[in-house]
Amino acid sequence: MRCSVFIATSLDGYIAREDGTIDWLLEANGTVPAGEDCGFAEFMSGIDVLVMGRNTFEQVMTFDTWPYGETRLVVLSSSLHRVPDGCPDTVSVANATPRGLIRDLADAGCTHAYIDGGDTIRRFLADGLIDHITITVIPVLLGGGKPLFGAAEKDVWLELESSRSYDFGFVQNRYRVRRG
């Protein structure tokens, strides 16, 4: 089972403001030409299941439209015990360790998981479960907020697979997590 990250950060490494809002990202997305999704649709075409934490899920629930189509989504949470009303049928909740969840998903036939949300990404990375990380850097300095990465117990080495700059200022890097 492969696990991949596809996420945007500010130039100074934040994925959200301290209160969890992503107004800066929504504003930046307004500069993206119509029809351009920075590879998101292609990425999602190879995903069986999306795993995200409760905080990220609550942010997604504020969006005008559901961005994940029919892709199965598992909310990893110890405090959320049932799917809120109004969610697509593809959403479920799990209270599990990253390893336990990935084992269960693999047993259910899943082969590629999209891991989203800062805390969730850090937990999966610490457990050595992330295979690829795609980070789209938005040209804005927030000066504070929720960082994508924080303190780590050990170094995590990455190998750059590709880098792309967009005319509207975004820079996207795709990394493979090195093992051993």
C-alpha positions in Angstrom: 0.0 0.0 0.0 1.4 3.4 -1.1 0.8 6.6 0.8 1.2 10.0 -0.8 0.8 13.6 0.2 -0.4 16.4 -2.1 -0.5 19.7 -0.3 0.1 23.5 -0.6 2.1 25.6 1.8 3.0 29.2 2.1 6.6 30.1 1.2 7.4 30.0 4.9 6.0 26.5 5.3 2.5 27.0 6.8 -0.6 25.1 5.7 -3.1 27.2 7.6 -3.3 30.2 9.8 -3.1 29.6 13.6 -7.0 29.4 13.7 -7.0 26.8 10.9 -8.3 29.2 8.2 -6.9 29.0 4.6 -8.2 32.3 3.2 -4.7 33.0 1.8 -4.8 29.7 -0.2 -8.3 30.4 -1.5 -7.1 33.9 -2.6 -4.1 32.4 -4.3 -6.3 29.8 -6.1 -8.1 32.8 -7.6 -4.9 33.6 -9.6 -4.9 30.1 -11.2 -6.1 30.1 -14.8 -9.4 28.3 -15.6 -8.8 24.7 -16.3 -5.5 24.5 -14.4 -5.5 22.3 -11.3 -1.7 21.9 -10.8 -1.9 18.2 -11.3 -4.6 17.5 -8.7 -7.0 15.6 -11.0 -4.2 13.4 -12.3 -3.0 12.7 -8.7 -6.5 11.8 -7.6 -7.0 9.5 -10.6 -4.6 7.0 -8.9 -6.0 7.3 -5.4 -8.2 4.6 -3.8 -8.8 6.3 -0.4 -8.2 9.6 1.2 -7.2 9.8 4.9 -7.4 13.1 6.8 -7.6 14.3 10.3 -10.7 15.8 11.9 -9.4 19.4 11.7 -8.8 19.2 7.9 -12.1 17.4 7.4 -13.9 20.2 9.2 -12.2 22.7 6.9 -13.2 20.7 3.9 -16.8 20.7 5.1 -16.9 24.5 4.7 -16.1 24.3 1.0 -18.9 25.2 -1.4 -18.4 21.9 -3.4 -17.2 18.5 -2.4 -13.7 18.2 -4.0 -13.1 14.5 -3.9 -15.9 13.0 -6.1 -16.6 9.4 -5.3 -13.2 8.7 -3.7 -13.5 7.0 -0.3 -12.5 9.3 2.6 -11.6 8.2 6.1 -11.5 10.8 8.8 -8.9 9.7 11.4 -10.0 11.0 14.7 -10.2 10.0 18.4 -12.9 12.6 19.1 -15.3 12.2 16.1 -17.3 9.0 16.5 -19.7 9.3 13.6 -20.0 10.9 10.2 -21.7 14.3 10.5 -25.1 14.8 8.7 -24.8 15.9 5.1 -21.6 14.1 4.3 -21.3 12.0 1.2 -21.8 8.2 1.6 -18.1 7.8 0.8 -17.0 9.3 4.2 -16.3 7.2 7.3 -14.6 7.7 10.6 -11.8 5.7 12.2 -10.0 5.8 15.5 -6.8 3.9 14.7 -3.1 4.2 14.5 -1.7 5.0 11.1 -0.2 1.5 10.7 -3.5 -0.1 11.8 -5.5 1.9 9.5 -3.3 1.3 6.5 -3.3 -2.4 7.2 -7.1 -2.4 7.4 -7.3 -0.4 4.1 -4.9 -2.7 2.4 -6.9 -5.7 3.6 -10.0 -4.1 2.1 -8.2 -3.9 -1.3 -6.9 -0.3 -1.3 -3.5 0.2 -2.9 -2.9 4.0 -2.8 -3.9 6.4 0.0 -3.8 10.2 -0.1 -2.8 11.5 3.3 -3.9 15.0 4.1 -3.8 17.3 7.1 -0.8 18.5 9.1 -1.0 16.3 12.1 -2.0 13.3 10.1 0.8 13.7 7.6 3.3 14.1 10.5 2.0 10.9 12.2 2.2 8.9 9.0 5.6 10.3 8.2 6.9 9.4 11.7 5.7 5.8 11.2 7.5 5.6 7.9 4.3 5.2 5.9 4.7 8.1 3.4 6.1 7.2 0.0 5.7 10.5 -2.0 5.2 14.1 -1.0 4.1 16.7 -3.5 4.2 20.3 -2.1 3.0 23.3 -4.0 4.5 26.4 -2.6 2.4 29.5 -2.8 4.3 32.8 -3.0 3.0 34.4 0.2 4.7 34.8 3.6 2.2 34.3 6.5 4.7 34.8 9.3 3.0 32.2 11.5 0.3 29.5 11.5 0.2 25.8 11.4 3.4 24.4 9.9 3.4 21.4 7.5 6.3 19.9 9.4 7.4 20.2 13.0 9.9 18.6 15.3 10.8 15.1 14.2 12.3 12.2 16.1 14.6 11.4 13.2 15.7 12.9 9.9 13.5 12.0 6.9 15.5 12.1 3.7 13.8 12.9 0.4 14.8 12.6 -3.2 13.5 15.2 -5.6 11.6 13.6 -8.5 10.3 16.7 -10.3 10.0 20.4 -9.9 7.7 22.7 -11.9 7.1 26.4 -11.8 3.9 27.9 -12.9 3.5 31.3 -14.7 1.2 32.4 -11.8 3.9 32.0 -9.2 3.3 28.6 -7.7 6.2 26.1 -7.5 5.5 22.4 -7.2 8.0 19.9 -6.0 7.5 16.1 -5.9 9.7 14.0 -3.6 10.1 10.3 -3.0 10.8 9.4 0.7 14.1 7.6 0.9 14.1 4.4 2.9 17.0 3.3 5.1 
